Amino acid sequence: HVQLVESGGGAVQAGGSLTLSCAVSGPSYRNYTMGWFRQAPGKEREGVANAYTSGGLTHYADSVKGRFTISKENAKNTLYLQMNNLKSEDTAMYYCAADRGLCALSDNAVDYGYWGQGTQVTVS
């Protein structure tokens, strides 16, 4: 009953920027733990950035820290991932994830119960 829909992916050149959006529908959005994950072909799904829908605590993978910013607009039930200075190694399918039961931030995909369909980011 929780639905996540990602948008904003596309193809950009190295050094460019993209902002991904995740529209969330479902109850108790303000109490969710949210995350952005990515998966490249042949690789494991990895955590990119995580945040609570309430409060300001965030977590970033070392590979994106300083370049990516996770944020939320609770009035629109929307999560964002601002990606700057993109690199070719950022190429992946990006997924938005949520869980209502986490009491601590997690960058492990197995801890999230709700997933969107993904949006492709290609950096050349």
C-alpha positions as CSV (number, residue, x, y, z in Angstrom):
1,H,0.0,0.0,0.0
2,V,3.1,2.2,0.0
3,Q,4.0,3.3,-3.5
4,L,7.2,5.0,-4.6
5,V,7.7,6.5,-8.1
6,E,11.1,7.8,-9.2
7,S,11.7,10.4,-11.9
8,G,14.4,12.7,-13.1
9,G,16.9,10.3,-14.5
10,G,18.6,10.8,-17.9
11,A,21.9,10.9,-19.7
12,V,24.4,13.6,-18.8
13,Q,28.1,14.2,-19.4
14,A,30.6,13.9,-16.7
15,G,30.6,17.0,-14.4
16,G,26.9,17.6,-15.0
17,S,24.1,17.5,-12.6
18,L,20.7,15.8,-12.1
19,T,18.0,15.9,-9.5
20,L,16.0,12.7,-8.9
21,S,12.6,12.8,-7.3
22,C,10.6,10.1,-5.5
23,A,6.9,10.6,-5.0
24,V,5.6,8.7,-2.0
25,S,2.0,7.7,-1.4
26,G,0.9,5.9,1.7
27,P,0.3,6.5,5.4
28,S,2.6,8.0,7.9
29,Y,5.1,9.5,5.4
30,R,6.5,11.7,8.2
31,N,7.6,8.6,10.1
32,Y,9.4,6.8,7.2
33,T,13.0,6.0,6.8
34,M,13.9,6.8,3.2
35,G,16.9,5.9,1.0
36,W,18.3,6.2,-2.5
37,F,20.1,3.1,-3.8
38,R,21.7,2.3,-7.1
39,Q,22.6,-0.8,-9.0
40,A,24.9,-1.1,-12.1
41,P,24.8,-4.2,-14.3
42,G,26.7,-7.0,-12.6
43,K,27.0,-5.2,-9.3
44,E,25.3,-5.4,-6.0
45,R,22.7,-2.8,-5.1
46,E,24.4,-0.2,-3.0
47,G,23.2,2.5,-0.7
48,V,23.7,6.1,-1.9
49,A,21.9,8.3,0.6
50,N,19.4,7.9,3.4
51,A,17.3,10.2,5.6
52,Y,14.3,10.2,7.9
53,T,11.2,12.0,6.7
54,S,11.3,13.7,10.1
55,G,14.4,15.4,11.4
56,G,17.6,16.2,9.7
57,L,19.8,13.1,10.1
58,T,21.3,11.9,6.9
59,H,23.8,9.4,5.7
60,Y,25.9,9.2,2.5
61,A,28.0,6.7,0.9
62,D,31.7,7.8,0.8
63,S,31.7,7.7,-3.0
64,V,29.0,10.4,-3.2
65,K,29.6,12.5,-0.1
66,G,30.1,16.1,-1.0
67,R,28.5,15.6,-4.4
68,F,25.0,14.3,-3.7
69,T,22.4,15.8,-1.3
70,I,19.3,14.0,-0.1
71,S,16.4,16.2,0.8
72,K,12.6,16.0,1.2
73,E,9.6,18.2,0.7
74,N,7.2,16.7,3.2
75,A,4.2,18.9,2.0
76,K,4.5,17.1,-1.3
77,N,5.5,13.7,0.1
78,T,8.5,13.8,-2.2
79,L,12.1,12.8,-1.6
80,Y,14.9,14.2,-3.7
81,L,18.5,13.4,-4.6
82,Q,20.5,16.3,-6.0
83,M,23.5,14.9,-7.8
84,N,26.4,17.3,-8.7
85,N,29.7,16.7,-10.4
86,L,28.5,13.4,-11.8
87,K,31.1,10.8,-12.8
88,S,31.0,7.9,-15.2
89,E,31.0,5.5,-12.2
90,D,27.7,7.0,-11.1
91,T,26.0,5.3,-14.0
92,A,23.3,3.0,-12.6
93,M,19.7,2.4,-12.1
94,Y,18.6,4.5,-9.1
95,Y,15.9,3.4,-6.8
96,C,14.0,5.1,-4.1
97,A,13.2,3.0,-1.0
98,A,11.2,3.3,2.2
99,D,10.5,1.5,5.4
100,R,8.2,2.4,8.2
101,G,9.8,0.2,10.8
102,L,13.5,1.4,10.9
103,C,14.6,3.2,14.1
104,A,18.0,3.9,12.7
105,L,19.3,4.9,9.3
106,S,20.5,2.0,7.2
107,D,22.3,1.9,3.9
108,N,21.6,-1.8,3.5
109,A,19.0,-2.5,0.8
110,V,17.6,-5.6,2.7
111,D,16.4,-3.3,5.5
112,Y,13.9,-1.5,3.2
113,G,10.6,-3.0,2.4
114,Y,9.2,-0.7,-0.2
115,W,10.8,0.1,-3.5
116,G,10.1,2.1,-6.7
117,Q,10.7,0.9,-10.2
118,G,13.9,2.9,-10.6
119,T,15.1,5.6,-12.9
120,Q,18.2,5.3,-15.1
121,V,21.2,7.6,-14.8
122,T,23.8,7.4,-17.4
123,V,27.0,9.5,-17.2
124,S,29.4,9.6,-20.2
